[in-house]
Amino acid sequence: VVRKMEVDFEDLAQATLSNDGDDTQDRLLLELHRPPRFFKENPPSTVSGGAQEVNYVYTTDFTNGQASTESRHILLFDPGAITREVTKLLVQRLGNYVQ
């Protein structure tokens, strides 16, 4: 069963992205004002053209209450997975000001 947590942008108190070197995982630290919402995947339904549409339904905290009671969450990603994209965004944004 696929499960997910969702957080609204306005629920973020702080977000910090870090990477200690080329071979280390990207680390995204999120500090939240409110607990995340929890969802589980419903069986997919078929839409026009035969495509499958995934639906999620609200569910209870599947982390044994840990995600609901802790305001700090650390997400780990493959090395460069996030920092590479952030670097691209910064270059694009700064490029507009440098010209």
DSSP file (Angstrom, degrees, kcal/mol; ACC not computed):
  #  RESIDUE AA STRUCTURE BP1 BP2  ACC     N-H-->O    O-->H-N    N-H-->O    O-->H-N    TCO  KAPPA ALPHA  PHI   PSI    X-CA   Y-CA   Z-CA
    1    1 A V              0   0    0      0, 0.0     2,-0.4     0, 0.0    41,-0.1   0.000 360.0 360.0 360.0 129.9    0.0    0.0    0.0
    2    2 A V        -     0   0    0     39,-0.1    39,-2.9    40,-0.0     2,-0.3  -0.704 360.0-177.3 -85.4 132.8    1.4    3.4   -1.0
    3    3 A R  E     -A   40   0A   0     -2,-0.4     2,-0.3    37,-0.2    37,-0.2  -0.923   3.9-176.7-128.3 154.4    1.2    6.0    1.7
    4    4 A K  E     -A   39   0A   0     35,-2.3    35,-2.6    -2,-0.3     2,-0.4  -0.990  18.6-141.7-148.6 157.9    2.1    9.7    1.8
    5    5 A M  E     -A   38   0A   0     -2,-0.3     2,-0.4    33,-0.2    33,-0.2  -0.933  19.0-159.3-115.4 143.5    2.2   12.7    4.1
    6    6 A E  E     -A   37   0A   0     31,-2.3    31,-2.6    -2,-0.4     2,-0.4  -0.962   7.1-171.6-125.7 144.4    1.3   16.2    2.9
    7    7 A V        -     0   0    0     -2,-0.4     2,-0.2    29,-0.2     5,-0.0  -1.000  22.6-128.5-132.2 131.8    2.2   19.6    4.4
    8    8 A D    >   -     0   0    0     -2,-0.4     3,-1.9     1,-0.1     4,-0.3  -0.557  23.8-121.7 -75.7 145.5    0.8   22.9    3.3
    9    9 A F  G >  S+     0   0    0      1,-0.3     3,-1.7    -2,-0.2    -1,-0.1   0.872 112.7  57.4 -55.7 -39.6    3.4   25.5    2.5
   10   10 A E  G 3  S+     0   0    0      1,-0.3    -1,-0.3    23,-0.0    -2,-0.0   0.627  96.1  65.6 -71.0 -10.2    2.0   27.9    5.1
   11   11 A D  G <  S+     0   0    0     -3,-1.9    22,-3.3    22,-0.1    23,-0.5   0.528  79.0 103.5 -84.9  -6.4    2.6   25.2    7.8
   12   12 A L  E <   +C   32   0B   0     -3,-1.7    20,-0.2    -4,-0.3     3,-0.1  -0.656  41.9 176.8 -79.2 124.1    6.4   25.4    7.3
   13   13 A A  E    S-     0   0B   0     18,-3.5     2,-0.3    -2,-0.5    19,-0.2   0.787  74.1  -8.6 -88.0 -36.1    8.1   27.3   10.0
   14   14 A Q  E     -C   31   0B   0     17,-1.6    17,-2.9     2,-0.0    -1,-0.4  -0.977  55.5-163.6-160.9 146.3   11.6   26.7    8.5
   15   15 A A  E     -C   30   0B   0     -2,-0.3     2,-0.4    15,-0.2    15,-0.2  -0.993  10.8-175.7-135.8 129.6   13.2   24.6    5.7
   16   16 A T  E     -C   29   0B   0     13,-2.4    13,-3.1    -2,-0.4     2,-0.5  -0.992   7.6-161.8-130.0 126.8   16.9   23.9    5.5
   17   17 A L  E     +C   28   0B   0     -2,-0.4     2,-0.3    11,-0.2    11,-0.2  -0.907  19.4 170.1-107.3 131.9   18.7   22.1    2.7
   18   18 A S  E     -C   27   0B   0      9,-2.5     9,-2.9    -2,-0.5     2,-0.3  -0.982  21.0-179.4-143.0 155.6   22.2   20.7    3.3
   19   19 A N        -     0   0    0     -2,-0.3     7,-0.1     7,-0.2     3,-0.1  -0.910  13.3-159.8-152.2 122.6   24.7   18.5    1.7
   20   20 A D  S    S-     0   0    0      5,-0.4     2,-0.3    -2,-0.3     3,-0.1   0.427  70.7 -28.5 -88.1   1.8   28.1   17.8    3.3
   21   21 A G  S >  S-     0   0    0      3,-0.2     3,-1.3     4,-0.1    -1,-0.2  -0.914  75.6 -74.2 164.1 172.4   29.9   16.7    0.1
   22   22 A D  T 3  S+     0   0    0     -2,-0.3    -1,-0.1     1,-0.3    -2,-0.0   0.812 125.8  42.6 -61.4 -33.1   29.5   15.1   -3.3
   23   23 A D  T 3  S+     0   0    0     -3,-0.1    -1,-0.3     2,-0.1     2,-0.2   0.362  97.3  92.2 -98.9   5.9   29.0   11.6   -2.0
   24   24 A T  S <  S-     0   0    0     -3,-1.3    56,-0.3     1,-0.1    -3,-0.2  -0.660  82.4 -97.0-100.8 158.0   26.6   12.4    0.9
   25   25 A Q        -     0   0    0     -2,-0.2    -5,-0.4    54,-0.2     2,-0.3  -0.354  35.6-111.8 -68.3 146.6   22.9   12.4    0.8
   26   26 A D  E     - D   0  77B   0     51,-1.2    51,-2.5    52,-0.4     2,-0.5  -0.613  35.4-154.3 -71.9 140.7   21.0   15.7    0.4
   27   27 A R  E     -CD  18  76B   0     -9,-2.9    -9,-2.5    -2,-0.3     2,-0.6  -0.979  12.4-169.1-127.1 122.7   19.2   16.5    3.6
   28   28 A L  E     -CD  17  75B   0     47,-2.8    47,-2.9    -2,-0.5     2,-0.5  -0.949   7.6-162.9-112.8 116.3   16.0   18.6    3.8
   29   29 A L  E     -CD  16  74B   0    -13,-3.1   -13,-2.4    -2,-0.6     2,-0.5  -0.876   6.4-169.0-101.6 124.3   15.0   19.6    7.4
   30   30 A L  E     -CD  15  73B   0     43,-3.2    43,-2.9    -2,-0.5     2,-0.5  -0.954   9.2-164.2-115.8 129.6   11.5   20.8    7.8
   31   31 A E  E     -CD  14  72B   0    -17,-2.9   -18,-3.5    -2,-0.5   -17,-1.6  -0.965  20.5-157.6-110.4 124.0   10.2   22.5   10.9
   32   32 A L  E     -C   12   0B   0     39,-2.9   -20,-0.2    -2,-0.5   -21,-0.1  -0.775  28.9-156.9-111.3 146.8    6.4   22.5   11.0
   33   33 A H  S    S+     0   0    0    -22,-3.3    -1,-0.1    -2,-0.3   -21,-0.1   0.813  90.6  22.0 -78.1 -35.0    3.7   24.6   12.7
   34   34 A R  S    S-     0   0    0    -23,-0.5    -1,-0.2    37,-0.1   -23,-0.0  -0.912  94.0 -93.5-132.1 155.4    1.1   21.8   12.4
   35   35 A P        -     0   0    0      0, 0.0    33,-0.1     0, 0.0    36,-0.1  -0.293  47.7-104.1 -64.8 153.8    1.4   18.1   11.9
   36   36 A P        -     0   0    0      0, 0.0     2,-0.3     0, 0.0   -29,-0.2  -0.238  31.3-112.6 -70.3 167.1    1.2   16.7    8.3
   37   37 A R  E     -A    6   0A   0    -31,-2.6   -31,-2.3    24,-0.0     2,-0.4  -0.758  29.1-137.3 -98.3 152.1   -1.9   15.0    6.9
   38   38 A F  E     +AB   5  59A   0     21,-0.5    21,-2.6    -2,-0.3     2,-0.3  -0.905  22.6 175.9-119.0 138.9   -1.8   11.3    6.1
   39   39 A F  E     -AB   4  58A   0    -35,-2.6   -35,-2.3    -2,-0.4     2,-0.3  -0.956  13.9-157.3-137.4 153.9   -3.1    9.5    3.0
   40   40 A K  E     -AB   3  57A   0     17,-2.3    17,-2.6    -2,-0.3     2,-0.2  -0.963  34.2 -98.9-129.4 153.1   -3.1    6.0    1.6
   41   41 A E  E     - B   0  56A   0    -39,-2.9    15,-0.3    -2,-0.3   -39,-0.1  -0.488  30.1-149.1 -73.1 132.1   -3.6    5.0   -2.0
   42   42 A N  E     - B   0  55A   0     13,-3.7    13,-0.6    -2,-0.2     3,-0.1  -0.638  43.8 -78.8 -88.4 155.2   -7.0    3.8   -3.1
   43   43 A P  E     -     0   0A   0      0, 0.0    -1,-0.1     0, 0.0    10,-0.1  -0.335  61.9-101.8 -54.6 136.1   -7.2    1.2   -5.8
   44   44 A P  E     -     0   0A   0      0, 0.0     2,-0.3     0, 0.0    10,-0.2  -0.244  33.8-143.8 -63.0 148.3   -6.7    3.1   -9.1
   45   45 A S  E     - B   0  53A   0      8,-2.3     8,-3.3    -3,-0.1     2,-0.5  -0.822  16.6-114.9-110.0 153.6   -9.8    3.9  -11.3
   46   46 A T  E     - B   0  52A   0     -2,-0.3     6,-0.2     6,-0.2     2,-0.2  -0.752  33.1-170.6 -90.9 130.1   -9.9    3.8  -15.0
   47   47 A V    >   -     0   0    0      4,-3.0     3,-1.7    -2,-0.5     4,-0.3  -0.504  43.7 -51.2-108.5-179.4  -10.5    7.2  -16.8
   48   48 A S  G >  S+     0   0    0      1,-0.3     3,-0.7    -2,-0.2    -1,-0.2  -0.193 126.4  29.0 -55.3 142.3  -11.2    8.0  -20.4
   49   49 A G  G 3  S-     0   0    0      1,-0.2    -1,-0.3    -3,-0.1    -3,-0.0   0.464 125.9 -82.3  84.4   2.3   -8.8    6.5  -22.8
   50   50 A G  G <  S+     0   0    0     -3,-1.7    -1,-0.2     1,-0.3    -2,-0.2   0.497  84.9 147.0  82.9   2.9   -8.1    3.5  -20.5
   51   51 A A    <   -     0   0    0     -3,-0.7    -4,-3.0    -4,-0.3     2,-0.4  -0.375  48.0-120.9 -71.9 152.6   -5.6    5.4  -18.3
   52   52 A Q  E     -B   46   0A   0     -6,-0.2     2,-0.5    -2,-0.1    -6,-0.2  -0.796  20.7-157.1 -95.0 134.5   -5.3    4.7  -14.6
   53   53 A E  E     -B   45   0A   0     -8,-3.3    -8,-2.3    -2,-0.4     2,-0.4  -0.957  10.0-142.0-114.3 125.0   -6.0    7.5  -12.1
   54   54 A V  E     -     0   0A   0     -2,-0.5     2,-0.4   -10,-0.2   -13,-0.0  -0.711  18.2-168.4 -87.7 131.7   -4.5    7.1   -8.7
   55   55 A N  E     -B   42   0A   0    -13,-0.6   -13,-3.7    -2,-0.4     2,-0.4  -0.935   6.1-154.4-119.4 143.4   -6.7    8.4   -5.8
   56   56 A Y  E     -B   41   0A   0     -2,-0.4     2,-0.4   -15,-0.3   -15,-0.2  -0.918   5.3-157.9-116.1 144.3   -5.6    8.9   -2.2
   57   57 A V  E     -B   40   0A   0    -17,-2.6   -17,-2.3    -2,-0.4     2,-0.0  -0.928  30.2 -99.2-120.5 147.2   -7.9    8.9    0.8
   58   58 A Y  E     +B   39   0A   0     -2,-0.4     2,-0.3   -19,-0.2   -19,-0.3  -0.342  49.9 169.8 -61.6 139.4   -7.3   10.5    4.2
   59   59 A T  E     -B   38   0A   0    -21,-2.6   -21,-0.5     1,-0.0     3,-0.1  -0.858  34.2 -85.9-142.0 177.1   -6.0    8.0    6.8
   60   60 A T        -     0   0    0     -2,-0.3     2,-0.2     1,-0.2    -1,-0.0  -0.346  64.9 -66.8 -82.8 168.1   -4.6    8.1   10.3
   61   61 A D        -     0   0    0      1,-0.2     3,-0.5    -2,-0.1    -1,-0.2  -0.382  43.7-167.9 -58.2 117.7   -0.9    8.6   11.2
   62   62 A F  S    S+     0   0    0     -2,-0.2    -1,-0.2     1,-0.2    -2,-0.0   0.251  74.7  77.4 -94.7  11.6    0.9    5.5    9.9
   63   63 A T  S >  S-     0   0    0      0, 0.0     3,-1.5     0, 0.0    -1,-0.2   0.065 115.9-101.1-105.2  23.9    4.1    6.4   11.8
   64   64 A N  T 3  S-     0   0    0     -3,-0.5    -2,-0.1     1,-0.3    -3,-0.0   0.826  78.0 -58.1  58.7  33.1    2.8    5.2   15.1
   65   65 A G  T 3> S+     0   0    0     -4,-0.1     4,-1.4     1,-0.0    -1,-0.3   0.306 113.2 114.2  86.3  -8.8    2.1    8.8   16.1
   66   66 A Q  H <> S+     0   0    0     -3,-1.5     4,-1.8     1,-0.2     3,-0.4   0.924  76.3  47.2 -63.9 -45.7    5.7   10.0   15.6
   67   67 A A  H  4 S+     0   0    0      1,-0.2    -1,-0.2     2,-0.2    -3,-0.0   0.777 112.1  52.1 -68.5 -25.1    5.1   12.3   12.7
   68   68 A S  H  4 S+     0   0    0     -3,-0.2    -1,-0.2     1,-0.1    -2,-0.2   0.763 114.9  39.7 -80.6 -25.5    2.1   13.8   14.5
   69   69 A T  H  < S+     0   0    0     -4,-1.4     2,-0.4    -3,-0.4    -2,-0.2   0.676 103.9  73.5 -98.7 -19.9    4.0   14.6   17.7
   70   70 A E     <  -     0   0    0     -4,-1.8    -5,-0.0    -5,-0.2   -38,-0.0  -0.799  55.1-167.1 -97.8 135.5    7.3   15.8   16.2
   71   71 A S  S    S+     0   0    0     -2,-0.4   -39,-2.9   -36,-0.1     2,-0.5   0.632  72.0  73.1 -92.7 -14.8    7.5   19.2   14.5
   72   72 A R  E     -D   31   0B   0    -41,-0.2     2,-0.4   -43,-0.0   -41,-0.2  -0.884  60.1-179.1-105.7 127.0   11.0   18.6   13.0
   73   73 A H  E     -D   30   0B   0    -43,-2.9   -43,-3.2    -2,-0.5     2,-0.5  -0.987  12.5-157.3-127.2 133.7   11.2   16.2   10.0
   74   74 A I  E     -D   29   0B   0     -2,-0.4     2,-0.5   -45,-0.2   -45,-0.2  -0.952   8.0-166.4-113.7 121.8   14.4   15.2    8.2
   75   75 A L  E     -D   28   0B   0    -47,-2.9   -47,-2.8    -2,-0.5     2,-0.4  -0.920   6.5-154.8-108.8 130.7   14.1   13.9    4.6
   76   76 A L  E     +D   27   0B   0     -2,-0.5     2,-0.3   -49,-0.2   -49,-0.2  -0.875  14.4 179.6-109.3 138.0   17.1   12.2    3.0
   77   77 A F  E     -D   26   0B   0    -51,-2.5   -51,-1.2    -2,-0.4     3,-0.1  -0.865  39.2 -78.6-131.0 162.5   17.6   12.1   -0.8
   78   78 A D  S >  S-     0   0    0     -2,-0.3     3,-2.2   -53,-0.2     4,-0.4  -0.241  71.4 -75.2 -56.0 150.5   20.2   10.6   -3.1
   79   79 A P  T 3  S+     0   0    0      0, 0.0   -54,-0.2     0, 0.0    -1,-0.2  -0.267 117.7   2.0 -53.0 126.9   23.4   12.8   -3.4
   80   80 A G  T 3> S+     0   0    0    -56,-0.3     4,-1.6    -3,-0.1     5,-0.3   0.350  92.2 122.5  80.9  -5.6   22.6   15.8   -5.5
   81   81 A A  T <4 S+     0   0    0     -3,-2.2     4,-0.3     1,-0.2    -1,-0.1   0.877  90.6  15.2 -59.9 -39.7   19.0   15.0   -6.1
   82   82 A I  T  > S+     0   0    0     -4,-0.4     4,-2.5     2,-0.1     3,-0.3   0.825 123.4  57.4-101.4 -43.1   17.8   18.3   -4.6
   83   83 A T  H  > S+     0   0    0      1,-0.2     4,-2.3     2,-0.2     5,-0.2   0.851 104.2  55.9 -60.9 -33.2   20.9   20.5   -4.5
   84   84 A R  H  X S+     0   0    0     -4,-1.6     4,-1.8     2,-0.2    -1,-0.2   0.920 110.5  44.3 -62.9 -44.2   21.3   20.1   -8.2
   85   85 A E  H  > S+     0   0    0     -5,-0.3     4,-2.2    -4,-0.3    -2,-0.2   0.886 112.3  51.4 -69.8 -39.2   17.8   21.4   -8.9
   86   86 A V  H  X S+     0   0    0     -4,-2.5     4,-2.4     1,-0.2    -2,-0.2   0.905 108.6  52.4 -63.8 -40.6   18.2   24.3   -6.4
   87   87 A T  H  X S+     0   0    0     -4,-2.3     4,-2.4    -5,-0.2    -2,-0.2   0.910 108.4  50.6 -61.2 -42.9   21.4   25.3   -8.1
   88   88 A K  H  X S+     0   0    0     -4,-1.8     4,-2.3     1,-0.2    -2,-0.2   0.921 110.7  49.2 -60.5 -44.6   19.7   25.3  -11.5
   89   89 A L  H  X S+     0   0    0     -4,-2.2     4,-2.6     1,-0.2    -2,-0.2   0.909 111.1  49.4 -62.2 -42.4   16.9   27.5  -10.1
   90   90 A L  H  X S+     0   0    0     -4,-2.4     4,-3.2     2,-0.2     5,-0.3   0.910 110.3  50.2 -64.2 -41.9   19.4   29.9   -8.6
   91   91 A V  H  X S+     0   0    0     -4,-2.4     4,-2.1     2,-0.2    -1,-0.2   0.917 112.3  47.7 -62.8 -42.8   21.4   30.2  -11.8
   92   92 A Q  H  X S+     0   0    0     -4,-2.3     4,-1.0     2,-0.2    -2,-0.2   0.930 115.9  44.1 -62.7 -45.7   18.1   30.9  -13.7
   93   93 A R  H >X S+     0   0    0     -4,-2.6     4,-0.8     1,-0.2     3,-0.6   0.929 116.1  45.6 -66.3 -46.3   17.0   33.5  -11.2
   94   94 A L  H >X S+     0   0    0     -4,-3.2     4,-2.0     1,-0.2     3,-0.7   0.836 104.0  64.4 -68.5 -31.0   20.4   35.2  -10.9
   95   95 A G  H 3X S+     0   0    0     -4,-2.1     4,-1.3    -5,-0.3    -1,-0.2   0.854  98.0  55.7 -59.2 -34.4   20.8   35.2  -14.7
   96   96 A N  H << S+     0   0    0     -4,-1.0    -1,-0.2    -3,-0.6    -2,-0.2   0.813 112.5  41.8 -67.5 -29.8   17.8   37.5  -14.9
   97   97 A Y  H << S+     0   0    0     -4,-0.8    -2,-0.2    -3,-0.7    -1,-0.2   0.728 109.5  57.2 -89.4 -24.3   19.6   40.0  -12.6
   98   98 A V  H  <        0   0    0     -4,-2.0    -2,-0.2     1,-0.2    -3,-0.1   0.819 360.0 360.0 -77.4 -30.8   23.1   39.8  -14.1
   99   99 A Q     <        0   0    0     -4,-1.3    -1,-0.2    -5,-0.2    -2,-0.1   0.503 360.0 360.0 -62.7 360.0   22.0   40.7  -17.6
